[in-house]
Amino acid sequence: MSEMVADVQVEVEPAYQASESAPAEQRYVFSYTITVHNRSMRSIQLLARHWQITQSSGKVQEVRGKGVVGQQPLIGPGQRFRYTSRAVLDGPVGVMEGSYTCLDTTEQRAFEVPIAAFRLAGPNQIH
């Protein structure tokens, strides 16, 4: 693990969205708010995301794309970037994990920041 990866932390706050979900149609909507903390002395840019979403059914969905929520944010030393996105699952429980591809803007070197697995669980599910 490079020095830069250790200086970038990712916090995740998942939440079930009952008003957007339709359990009878096997549609469970979750939001997740992510905060990327740049604890390094250099600016970084979040270039791309990769998610692996494991559904209640066992189906695994891969999501890859540029940036997050339509942005490729530049995050200065000591700063953080926060955004909220959504995932739609086929059941009340799922797991997401992934990584961000970031750029050390000083050295123009890309590096991966892992995002630990987190659980998406609807109401009355075992935690």
Secondary structure as UniProt FT lines:
FT   HELIX           3..6
FT   STRAND          8..16
FT   HELIX           18..20
FT   HELIX           23..25
FT   STRAND          27..38
FT   STRAND          44..54
FT   TURN            56..57
FT   STRAND          60..66
FT   TURN            69..70
FT   STRAND          74..75
FT   TURN            77..78
FT   STRAND          80..89
FT   STRAND          93..104
FT   TURN            105..108
FT   STRAND          109..121
FT   TURN            123..124
//
